């Protein structure tokens, strides 16, 4: 799987275990809306290039989330206060 889109209405938010993504090591595009993830974010692909996660409930991106390959990120309607662990410049 190289791309995955999961959309739920805001009223029917769904929680998924990050372990569901563990074997999707070729995942490059992930679009989530109305989805909450629970578990270790290291289970998401290290090769993820495009992340669109509308309504992300977190305040900070988890330390174990691989961000190095991301070239596009869309976090509309999120609660994030800080996205990057360190300066990306």
C-alpha positions, 0 to 999 in steps of 0.5 A: 500500500502506497496511499491510504485515505480514511475519512469519518465525520467529526461527530463519529470520530474513530480511533485506530491503533497505530499497529494497523500501519506497522506492515505498510512500510511503503506508505507514502501518502496518508490522509486522515480526517476524523481519525484518532491514532493510538499507540506507537507512532514509530509504526507509521512508515519512515517513508511517509512523504505526504501527511494530511490529518484534519482534526489531529487531537494532539498538542505536539507531534509524538517524539517517535513519529518519523518526520524526516521524509515529509515534504507536504503536511496538512493539519487543518483543524488541529490542536497542535502547538508544535509540529517539529521536534527541532529546526528543519532549516 
